């Protein structure tokens, strides 16, 4: 399918160079926003504890709330247990994010380690944390509601998390839950185009199945006429370059359609959830918040409390409409 690059997407892509601008000493300035004793959690309050599903590592996560600055931003930490030699993860949250975490139902963010330096993107040691308790402790075999830290699945709670339950389905059985032709998304509705630094994805949603579940597809995009004078005028779906999928229940689908704040784990065709880890999968996190820049010479990526979606790299998404 060929869809012309609509003005909203062009606007988003036009914002990207602004987000890349940053002076050479940015790493030191980023580190200065955090405590000098990075790994000290003294005085921090435990909000959530997460227990790994299956054989996932680390076995436990402790999520804590730390200091609050003069502008109402809140520092949080995630300590893997046992603690790795590289230490804990941290990030600053704005007021809305902090309130989401406090409620303990549906929250996602990306965290950094002490040596992280985000210049023109996030560093390899960054991890996405997604907590999904909105559906309660029940298990949906087709559209499981799990929490994630990187590629590992967890159960999270303010008190003791419910006993993690592993799916008894084999990888072959899990694959059978998805369409036979994995890359065929022609009948799905295009909702958003997302992109950053030359990599673009289309977010699509299928019609409700008999199970009352809907299929999310994340399809790789590419510029039509690359290398010609018309480069950049059209984006084309290239399913052979990559399609990630996930089943959604009605509540998840509603969140996705709203396009404001949504996250789930998605997987390529040859992936499966085994021993609590999603091989080759990734958390897809859409966050439409567009807070003011802390500095005029650097984009939202470099805010003290950054807000952006993540799918491997930071991404910005805008709604699109299918065109014949």
C-alpha positions in Angstrom: 0.0 0.0 0.0 1.3 3.5 -0.9 0.2 6.3 1.4 1.2 9.9 0.7 3.0 11.6 3.5 0.3 13.7 5.1 1.0 17.1 6.7 0.8 15.8 10.3 3.5 13.2 9.6 5.6 15.8 7.7 5.4 18.0 10.7 6.7 15.3 13.0 9.5 14.4 10.7 10.4 18.0 10.4 10.8 18.2 14.2 13.5 15.5 14.3 16.5 17.7 13.4 15.6 20.0 16.3 15.7 17.0 18.6 19.2 16.1 17.4 20.8 19.4 18.1 22.9 19.3 21.3 26.3 20.7 22.3 29.4 18.5 22.8 29.3 18.7 26.6 25.8 17.3 26.8 26.8 14.0 28.5 28.2 15.9 31.5 25.1 18.1 31.7 22.8 15.0 31.5 24.7 13.3 34.4 24.5 16.5 36.5 20.7 16.2 36.6 21.0 13.0 38.8 22.3 12.3 42.3 26.1 12.3 42.7 25.7 8.9 44.5 23.8 7.2 41.7 23.3 3.9 43.3 22.2 5.1 46.7 18.5 4.6 47.4 18.6 6.0 50.9 15.5 8.0 51.6 13.6 6.7 48.6 10.2 5.1 49.0 9.3 1.7 47.5 6.2 2.0 45.3 6.1 -1.2 43.3 7.8 -4.6 43.4 7.9 -6.8 40.3 8.5 -10.6 40.2 9.8 -12.3 37.1 7.8 -14.8 35.2 9.4 -18.1 34.4 13.2 -17.9 34.3 13.5 -14.2 33.4 16.4 -12.3 34.8 16.6 -10.3 37.0 14.3 -12.2 39.3 12.9 -9.1 41.0 12.6 -5.4 40.4 12.1 -2.7 43.1 10.6 0.6 41.8 11.3 3.5 44.1 10.3 7.2 44.2 13.0 9.7 45.1 13.5 13.4 45.2 11.2 16.0 43.7 12.6 19.2 42.2 11.3 22.7 42.3 9.3 22.2 39.1 7.4 19.2 40.4 9.5 16.5 38.5 10.0 13.3 40.4 13.1 11.1 40.3 12.5 7.3 40.3 14.8 4.3 40.4 14.5 0.7 39.4 16.8 -1.7 41.2 17.2 -5.2 39.7 17.6 -7.9 42.3 20.2 -9.2 42.5 21.7 -5.8 41.7 24.1 -6.0 38.7 27.6 -4.5 38.8 26.4 -1.6 36.6 24.0 -0.6 39.3 20.4 0.8 39.1 18.3 2.6 36.5 16.9 6.1 36.9 14.8 8.7 35.2 13.0 11.9 36.0 9.2 12.0 35.6 6.9 14.9 35.0 3.8 15.3 37.1 1.5 13.3 34.9 4.0 10.4 34.7 4.5 10.4 38.4 0.8 10.3 39.1 0.5 7.3 36.7 3.2 5.5 38.6 1.6 6.3 41.9 -1.7 4.7 40.8 0.2 1.6 39.9 -2.1 0.5 37.0 -0.7 1.6 33.6 2.7 3.2 33.3 5.6 3.2 30.9 8.9 5.0 30.6 12.5 4.5 29.5 15.3 4.5 32.1 19.0 5.1 31.9 22.1 3.8 33.8 24.8 6.1 35.3 27.1 6.1 32.3 24.3 6.7 29.7 24.6 9.5 27.3 21.7 10.3 25.0 23.0 12.1 21.9 20.9 11.8 18.8 19.1 8.9 20.3 19.1 6.7 23.4 22.1 4.6 24.5 22.2 0.8 24.4 22.0 0.5 28.1 18.6 2.2 28.3 15.6 -0.1 29.1 11.9 0.3 28.7 9.8 -0.4 31.8 6.1 -1.0 31.2 3.7 -1.8 34.1 0.3 -3.1 33.2 -2.0 -3.9 36.1 -5.1 -2.2 34.5 -6.8 -5.6 33.7 -6.1 -7.1 37.2 -4.3 -10.4 37.9 -6.3 -12.5 35.5 -4.7 -14.1 32.4 -5.9 -13.9 28.9 -4.2 -16.7 26.9 -4.6 -14.8 23.6 -3.9 -11.2 24.7 -1.9 -11.6 27.9 -1.6 -8.5 30.1 2.0 -8.5 31.5 4.5 -6.0 32.7 7.9 -5.8 31.0 11.4 -4.7 31.7 13.3 -4.9 28.5 12.4 -8.3 27.0 11.6 -10.0 30.3 8.0 -10.4 31.6 6.9 -9.5 35.2 4.0 -9.3 37.6 4.0 -6.0 39.5 2.1 -4.8 42.6 2.4 -2.2 45.4 2.4 -5.1 47.8 3.3 -8.7 47.0 2.7 -9.4 43.3 0.3 -12.2 42.4 2.0 -15.5 41.6 3.5 -15.3 38.1 1.9 -17.8 35.7 3.7 -19.0 32.6 1.8 -19.9 29.5 1.9 -23.7 28.9 1.8 -23.1 25.1 4.8 -24.1 23.0 6.3 -21.8 20.5 4.5 -23.6 17.7 1.1 -23.3 19.5 1.8 -19.6 20.1 2.5 -19.1 16.4 -0.8 -20.8 15.5 -2.6 -18.0 17.4 -1.5 -15.5 14.7 -2.4 -15.2 11.0 -0.9 -17.9 8.7 0.4 -15.2 6.4 2.3 -13.2 9.0 3.1 -10.2 6.7 -0.4 -9.7 5.2 -1.8 -6.6 6.8 -3.7 -5.3 3.7 -7.1 -5.4 5.4 -6.0 -3.7 8.6 -6.7 0.0 9.3 -3.7 2.3 9.4 -3.8 4.5 12.6 -0.4 6.1 13.0 3.0 6.7 11.3 5.9 6.7 13.6 9.5 7.6 12.8 12.9 8.8 14.0 16.3 9.1 12.3 15.2 7.6 9.0 13.4 4.6 10.3 9.6 4.6 10.0 6.8 2.3 11.1 3.0 2.2 10.4 0.7 1.2 13.2 -2.3 -0.8 12.1 -5.3 -2.5 13.8 -7.3 -5.4 12.5 -11.1 -6.0 12.9 -12.4 -7.8 16.0 -12.1 -11.5 15.8 -14.6 -14.0 17.1 -12.7 -14.0 20.4 -13.4 -10.2 20.6 -9.7 -9.6 20.3 -8.0 -7.3 17.7 -4.6 -7.6 16.0 -2.0 -4.9 16.3 0.5 -4.8 13.5 3.7 -2.6 13.3 4.8 -2.5 9.7 8.1 -1.2 8.4 7.9 1.8 6.0 10.3 3.1 3.3 10.4 6.1 1.1 9.1 5.4 -2.5 11.4 6.7 -5.3 14.5 6.7 -3.0 17.4 8.3 -4.8 15.2 10.2 -7.2 13.9 13.8 -7.3 10.7 12.7 -5.7 12.3 11.1 -2.7 10.3 11.9 0.5 6.9 12.4 -1.0 5.6 8.9 -0.4 5.9 6.3 2.3 5.4 2.7 1.3 4.8 -0.3 3.5 7.5 -3.0 3.2 6.2 -6.0 5.1 9.2 -8.1 4.1 11.4 -5.7 6.0 9.6 -6.4 9.3 6.1 -6.9 10.8 5.6 -7.0 14.6 2.3 -8.2 16.0 0.3 -8.6 19.2 -3.2 -9.4 20.1 -5.1 -6.7 22.0 -8.2 -6.9 24.2 -10.9 -4.2 23.9 -9.4 -2.0 26.6 -5.9 -2.0 24.9 -7.4 -1.4 21.5 -9.3 1.6 22.8 -6.1 3.0 24.3 -4.3 2.5 20.9 -7.1 4.2 18.9 -7.0 7.2 21.3 -3.3 7.5 20.4 -2.3 9.3 23.5 -0.7 6.7 25.8 -0.3 3.1 24.9 2.2 0.2 25.4 2.4 -3.5 24.8 5.0 -6.1 23.8 5.1 -7.0 20.1 6.9 -9.8 18.4 8.2 -10.8 14.9 7.1 -14.0 13.3 9.9 -16.2 14.6 9.5 -15.0 18.2 7.7 -16.5 21.2 7.3 -16.1 24.9 9.5 -18.8 26.5 10.6 -18.9 30.1 9.3 -15.4 30.7 11.4 -13.8 27.9 10.2 -12.6 24.5 12.9 -13.6 22.1 13.5 -10.9 19.4 10.4 -9.0 20.7 10.2 -5.5 22.0 8.0 -3.1 23.9 6.1 -0.7 21.7 5.4 2.5 23.6 3.4 5.3 22.2 3.4 8.6 24.2 1.8 11.6 22.5 2.8 14.1 25.1 4.7 17.0 23.7 6.1 19.0 26.6 7.9 22.3 26.2 11.6 22.0 25.6 13.8 22.7 28.6 16.3 24.4 26.3 15.7 26.2 23.0 18.7 24.5 21.4 17.6 20.9 22.2 14.4 18.9 21.7 12.2 17.0 24.1 14.6 14.0 24.0 17.0 16.1 26.2 14.4 17.3 28.7 15.2 16.5 32.3 11.9 14.6 32.4 11.7 13.4 28.7 8.5 12.3 27.1 8.6 10.3 23.9 7.5 7.0 22.5 10.0 4.1 22.1 10.3 1.2 19.7 14.0 0.3 19.8 14.7 4.1 19.4 12.8 7.2 20.4 9.9 7.8 18.0 7.3 10.4 17.3 3.9 9.3 16.0 1.0 11.1 14.2 -2.3 9.9 13.0 -2.6 9.0 9.3 -5.5 8.3 6.9 -5.5 5.6 4.3 -5.7 6.9 0.7 -6.4 4.8 -2.4 
